[in-house]
Amino acid sequence: MILFYGLLFGVMYFILIRPQKKQQKKTQDMLSQVKPGDSVVTIGGLHGVVDEVNTTNNTVTLDCEGIFLTFEKRSISRVVKASTITTEAGIVESDDITQDNEETNE
């Protein structure tokens, strides 16, 4: 009977507890690497660029098109990576590519 409970606890650990701890560590690593200039999305869906990181208060100041908002660091949902494409002219941001395509279509 004790072997059954031990086996049950082991299965529960590998199914529930271990993946949750891995996810928490991944999130904590992401938040500790946030720096000014990173594009982020908050848990509320607000997109902005990190202007300032205050480690003593655990807050970040986001620049949302000229409006500066202060959030708790843990309210950052994800860091958005800028997609870049290498061309003959060099590295081009994805926004620049859509502008170039619109100019050639005119």
C-alpha positions as CSV (number, residue, x, y, z in Angstrom):
1,M,0.0,0.0,0.0
2,I,2.8,2.4,0.9
3,L,4.5,1.6,-2.5
4,F,1.2,2.6,-4.3
5,Y,1.1,6.0,-2.5
6,G,4.8,6.6,-3.3
7,L,4.2,5.7,-7.0
8,L,1.1,8.0,-7.0
9,F,3.1,10.9,-5.5
10,G,5.9,10.3,-8.1
11,V,3.5,10.4,-11.0
12,M,1.8,13.5,-9.7
13,Y,5.2,15.2,-9.2
14,F,6.2,14.6,-12.8
15,I,2.8,15.5,-14.3
16,L,1.9,18.6,-12.2
17,I,4.7,20.1,-10.1
18,R,7.8,19.7,-12.2
19,P,6.4,21.4,-15.4
20,Q,5.0,24.3,-13.3
21,K,8.4,24.9,-11.7
22,K,10.1,24.8,-15.2
23,Q,7.6,27.4,-16.4
24,Q,8.1,29.6,-13.4
25,K,11.9,29.5,-13.9
26,K,11.5,30.3,-17.6
27,T,9.3,33.3,-16.8
28,Q,11.7,34.5,-14.0
29,D,14.7,34.3,-16.4
30,M,12.8,36.3,-19.1
31,L,11.9,39.0,-16.6
32,S,15.4,39.3,-15.2
33,Q,16.8,39.8,-18.8
34,V,14.4,42.6,-19.7
35,K,16.4,45.8,-20.6
36,P,15.6,49.2,-22.0
37,G,14.8,49.0,-25.7
38,D,13.0,45.7,-25.6
39,S,9.6,45.4,-27.1
40,V,7.2,43.8,-24.6
41,V,3.5,42.9,-24.2
42,T,1.9,43.2,-20.8
43,I,-0.7,40.7,-19.4
44,G,-3.4,43.2,-20.3
45,G,-2.3,43.2,-24.0
46,L,-0.5,46.6,-24.0
47,H,2.4,46.7,-26.5
48,G,5.3,49.0,-25.6
49,V,9.0,49.5,-25.5
50,V,10.9,49.3,-22.2
51,D,12.2,52.8,-21.3
52,E,13.5,52.2,-17.8
53,V,13.9,49.2,-15.5
54,N,13.8,49.9,-11.7
55,T,15.2,46.9,-9.9
56,T,14.7,48.2,-6.4
57,N,10.9,48.6,-6.9
58,N,10.6,45.8,-9.5
59,T,8.9,48.2,-11.9
60,V,9.4,49.0,-15.6
61,T,8.5,52.1,-17.5
62,L,7.0,51.5,-20.9
63,D,7.0,53.9,-23.8
64,C,3.7,53.5,-25.7
65,E,4.0,55.9,-28.6
66,G,5.1,58.8,-26.4
67,I,3.0,57.9,-23.4
68,F,5.1,56.6,-20.5
69,L,3.4,54.1,-18.2
70,T,4.9,52.3,-15.1
71,F,4.1,48.7,-14.5
72,E,5.1,46.0,-12.1
73,K,7.8,43.9,-13.7
74,R,5.8,40.7,-13.2
75,S,3.0,42.2,-15.4
76,I,5.1,41.6,-18.5
77,S,3.7,38.7,-20.4
78,R,6.3,38.3,-23.1
79,V,9.2,39.9,-24.8
80,V,8.5,40.5,-28.5
81,K,11.5,39.7,-30.8
82,A,11.8,42.0,-33.8
83,S,11.7,39.9,-36.9
84,T,14.6,40.6,-39.3
85,I,15.3,39.4,-42.8
86,T,18.7,39.5,-44.3
87,T,18.8,40.8,-47.9
88,E,21.5,41.9,-50.3
89,A,21.2,45.5,-48.8
90,G,21.8,44.1,-45.3
91,I,19.5,43.4,-42.4
92,V,16.0,44.9,-42.9
93,E,13.3,45.1,-40.2
94,S,9.9,43.6,-41.1
95,D,8.2,47.0,-41.0
96,D,10.6,48.4,-43.6
97,I,9.9,45.5,-45.9
98,T,6.1,46.3,-46.0
99,Q,6.9,49.9,-46.7
100,D,9.2,49.0,-49.6
101,N,6.6,46.7,-51.1
102,E,3.9,49.4,-50.9
103,E,6.2,51.9,-52.6
104,T,7.0,49.5,-55.5
105,N,3.3,48.8,-56.0
106,E,2.5,52.5,-56.6
